[in-house]
């Protein structure tokens, strides 16, 4: 596909796919995004046989802080994404231009050992290339022009969207799509673990790679069980709204680390490594002794873990039965559990900074007065963002309400999109 063919196909055949990816009201805006990266690629790399790619950000619906103890999670892809035009260049060099961050960088595929300073996009790219090699896959030189509207620092995984985008490009250009979406997640995890020294799991990459709503059971962390949920989210006529509450000034590293550590301390009481290996009934029978061994907060966080796993199951069941009200109720229950038992809505090191707590209180007030929707802390917590599920007809009113308190532009309206990381060319083949 050349530049002109790509523009014509997008203009004449892109509407249906773009409605699915971005929503009916966002088609024209996103067509312009693709036209911009096509023009950018042509200007920087010239005339080539090109392919178009997209990989979304993600949202966590339920399963807050359960994956690190091999629990269950419900997540989904959103209609904000990382997009690219890419083509082979028959060399050993990967050239990437990021329009969003005004970056140009290159990596030689024969020089992909970790650097001394394990930060930055170049290291991440090297890690992804190395991850493909470790799986016995083919890597090669390519040119890519990339743009992203996945919000940074909002718990929607802008880095995982980039990782799975690059995985999709390499898999499509060099491997005939032989690697699976789960492979993408492991490669992204490997890149972050080894090339960034970041001890991340698989949740973010799984949601970005698979798309739609998925449930993941991490009980076997080497081979997590992924179930794609067949639910027409567009038909539910609800928006997913992320609200920025302002970043706290405290260092939150210790707060984040304390959650898995305390859960694992409870597991250690039973001679296990993670809570997923502990029998819930035995846990409750031994609470008095565990309090002395691990402390009261560890008890509460473990209660959250056990209940959260069951909530994920209830939500999956509700969606299978098209019972959206029960689905929403369990999102609310998940948020309340994070607030009361997991205790990750503010840090004890800065009790006067409670942006999430204030935002949740206001969000609950709005939704409860109208008897609609659901709201909860989103992502890691302690500072940052909350999520609300709001009927479409109330979305603009909700955003105006929250902006009044959190600041104009603090809210981001999103949809759950049905596709994860994709090569758009494959869809246009079907249209033909």
N, C-alpha and C positions, 0 to 999 in steps of 0.2 A: 504494500500500500504506500503510495507516495503522498506528498503534502496535499495536493489538490484532491486526490481521491479521498483522503481522510476527511477533509473539510466538507466535501459533498456528501459523504456517508453520514457524518454527524448531523448535517443540516436536514437530510432527507430521511434518514433511518434512525436517528438518535433519540427521537422524542419518547418513544415507548420505554426504552431502557433508562433514559434519564429520569422519567417519572418514577420508575421503581427505585433508582439509586438516590434521588434527591427530593422527590415530592413534586407534585404538579406545579406548584408556585415557584419552584427553583430551577426549572428547566432552562430558561433563557440565560439566567445568570451563569449556570454551569457550562452551557454551550460556549459562552464567551471565555470561560476559564480555559477550556480545551483549545479554543482558537488561539488564545494567547501563548500557550505552551507549544503549539504547533509552529507558530510564527517564530517563537524564541529558538526552538530547535533548528529550524531552517536557517535562521540567521547565524547561529553558532556552529552548526555542524554540516550545513549544506544539504543537498538532495540525497536521500537514502531511503531504503525500504524500511518503513517505520511501523511500530506497533504502539498502541495506546494502553495504558495501565491505570488501575485505581485500587487503592487499599484504604479501608475506613479506619476511623478512630473507634473506640469502644466505650460502652458503659457497663457498669456493674449494677445489676438489678437487685440481687440478694447473694448472700455468701460473703458478707463483709469480714475480712480477716479470717477466712477458714482455709484457704488454699495452702498456706505455709504449714498447716498441721494435717495436710492431705484430706481436707474435707470436700464439701460440695459447693458449687458456685453456679449462679445463673447470670449470664451476661449477654450482651448483644452488640452488634455493630451499629454505628450511627451514620447519618448522611453528611457528615463532614469527612473529608478524605484527603489523602496524599495522591496526586495524579502525576503521570509521567508520559512523555514520548520517549521511546528508546529504540536503538538499532545497534546491531553488531557493527564493529569497526575493523574486524580482522587484524587485531593487534593484541598485545598483552596489557594494554592500558584501559582502565575504566575511567571515563571522564563523566563527571556529574556537575551539572549546574542547578543550583537551587534558586529559583526566582524569588521565593518567599523570603529567604534570608540573605539574598545577594551574595551567594557563595559559589566559588568555583574550586573544585578539587579533583585530584586524580590519584589512582592507586595502580601500581604495577602488580598484576596477579601472581608474579613470581617473587614478590616481596610483601608477604602478608603476615609476618610474625608480629606479635604485640609490641607496641612502642613502649618507651620508658614512661611517658606520661599517658596514662590510660584515660584520656578524655577526648571528646570531640567526635565529629561525624566520620572523619577518616578512619579512626580506630574502629568505629562501629562497622563501617563498610568492610574493612579488612577482616573483622571477625565473622561477618556473614559469608564472605568468600571462603574463609578457612572452614567454616561450618559445612559448606557444600562439599569441599574437598574431603573432609572427614567422613562424609557419607558416600564417598566414591562417586560423586556427581561431577559433571563437567563444568568448568568455569572458563570464561573468555572475556576478551575486551569488548566493551560496549560504550556508547554515548547515551546519556540520558539528560533530559531537561525536565525538572521536577517543580511542582507547586503544591502547597499544602494550605488548607484552611482549618486543620485540626488544631484546636486551641491548646496552647502550652499551659502547663501548671493548672489544669482543670480536671485532672483525673480521667481524661479521655484518651490517654496513651498516644501522644503524638510520636514518640520514639518507636513504639511497636508498629504504628501505621507505616512509618518509613521502613522499618526492618522487613515487614511482610511485603511491602511494595517491591523492594530490591529482590527479595526471594522470588516473587512472582516473575519479575523481569528475567532473572537468571534461569529459572525453571522453564520459562517459555522459550527464550532465545537459544538455550543450549541443551536442554534436557527433555524436550518433547513432553513437558508437563508430567514427568514420571514421579516426581516427588509429591508427597501428600501435604495437605494443609497442616497436619500435625508435625511433619518435618520442618515446615516453616517456623512453627513455634519453638521447636528444639534448637533450630539454628539461631533464632533471635535470642533465646535464652543463653545459648553458648556464647554468642557475641558479647552480650552484656556481662555475663559472669567472668569471662576470661579477658576480654579486651577493655572493659570498663571497670572491672573489679566491683561490679554491682550484683549483689546476691538476690536477683529477681527470680520469680517463678515462671510459670507458663501461661497464667491467666490472660494477660494482656494480648500476647501474640495469638493465642487460640481464638479469642473473640474477633480480633482483626482479620485473621486468616479465613475463618469459617463463614462469618457473616450470619445475619438473621439473629434469632434468639437461640442460644445453645446452653445446655446444662453440662457441666464437667464434674466428674467424680475423680478426685486425685488420690483415692485410696491406694492405688498402685501408681506411684509417681513416675515410674519409668514408662508406663503405658496408660495414661489417664483415659477414662471412658467418656467419650464425647457423644452427646445426643443432640441432633439438630431438631428443633421444635417447629413443627408445621403449624404456624399460626399467622393469620393475616393481620399484622399489626396496623396496617393502613386502615383496615375495616373497623378497628377499635376506636378510631377518631380521637386519639389522645396524642398530645405532644409531650416529649421528654424535655424538660427545661433544667439546665444547669445554671446555678446561681453562684457567682463569685462573691465570697464574703469578706475578702481582704486577707492577705497573708499575715500570719502572726510573726512576731519578731524573734521568738525563741527558737533555739536549735531543737528540732523535733526528732533527731536521730534516736535518742534514748527512748522517747515515747514509742516510736514505731517498733524498735527492737524489743521493748518490754512485752509486747503482746505475744509474739510467738514464743519468747523465752518463758513466760509465765505459764502458757498452755503446755509447753513441753516439760516444765517442772512438775506439773500434775501428772503428765504421762510417765515421767521418771519414777514417781511414787509407785506405779504399777509395774515398773521394769520395762516400760515401753519407750519408743522414741517420739511418737506423736499421739495426739488425742484420738486420731482415727482408729488407733489400735486398742483403745480403752473401751470397755463395756460400760455403757451409761448407767445401768443399774448398780454395778459395782462402785462406780464413782459416787453415786448418792449414798450408798451404804457406808462409805468411808469418808464422808465429808469432814467429820470432826477431826480425824487424824490428818487429813490432807490440809486442813486449815493451819495446823501447826507446822506442817512440812513445807507448804508452798505459799501460804498467806491467803487472806480473804479475797483480794482482787483476782488472784489466780483462779479461785473458786468461781467467782462471778463470770470471768472471761470464759471459763470452761463451760458453764451453763449456756452462755451465748453460743458457743461452738456447737454443742449438741442440739440446741433448739434451732439454730440457723440451718443446719443440715436438713432437718425435718421440714423447715419452711421452704427450702428449695424444692423438695419433693412435692409439697402441697401446691406450689406455684406452677410447677410443670404439669401436675394433674389438672389444675384449674384451667390452664391454657388448652390442654387436650380436650377438655369438656366445654370449651368456649365460655367459661365462667369468669369474665373479666373482673367482676366485683370482688370475688374471692382472691383473685390474683392481686388486686390493688390492696386489699386488706392485709395480705401477707407482706407486701412491701412496707406498709406502715408498721406492722409488727416487727419487721426486720430493723427498721430505723429506730424504733423504741428500744429494742434489745441492744443495739449499738450504743445508744445513749445511756441506758441504765446499767447494763451488765458489762459490755465490752469497754465502755467508758473512753471513747475516742473522739469526743466532740470538742474538748479543749484540753490543754496541757496543765498539769498541776504546777508546772514551773512558772506559769504566767496566768493565774486564775482571773485576772482582770481583763484578759484578752479572750473574749468568747464570741467571735464572729459567727461561727457555725451555730452555736447555741441560740444566739439572737435570731439568726436567719431561720432556723428551724421553728422557733416559736412563732415568728411572723407568718411563715409559710403554713404552719398548722392552723393558725387563726383564719387565714384566708380560705383554706380548703374546708375546714370544719364548718365555717359559717354557711357554706354552700353545699355541704355534704357531698363533696366530690373528691376525686383524685387521691394521691398519696405523696408523701415526702419523706426523705431520709438523708443522712450524711452520705456523701459519695466518695468512694476511694479510701485512701489511708486515714483521713480524718485529722483531728487535733487542730487543724487550720485549713483554710482553702475553700472547698465548695460543698454545696448540697445539691440534691436532685429532687425534682418534683415531676409527677406524672399528672398532667392536667388535661381535661377535655378541650378539644380544639376551640370551642366557642368561648372558653374562658381564658385562653392562653394570653391574649394581648392584655386583658385586664389584670391577670396575675403578674405579667412582666412589668406593667406600669406600677403596680402596687409594690413589688419588690424593689424596683429601681428607685422608688421614692426613699426607701430606707438604706439600701446597699449602694446606691449611686447609679447614675444613668449609664447604661451599657453593661451592667453587671450580669444580665441574663442572656442565655443563649438557647434558642429554640431548636430542637432537633427531632428527628424521626429515627425509628429503628429501620434500617435498610435490609433487604433480603439477601444481599450478596456481600461476601468478604472480599479478599484480594482477587482481582480478575484481570484478564487481558480482554479489553473491549472488542478486539478484532474477532474473537471467537463468537461473540454475540451477533456481530454484523454478518458473519458467515451464515448463521441460522436465518437471519432476515432475508438473505438472498434466496 
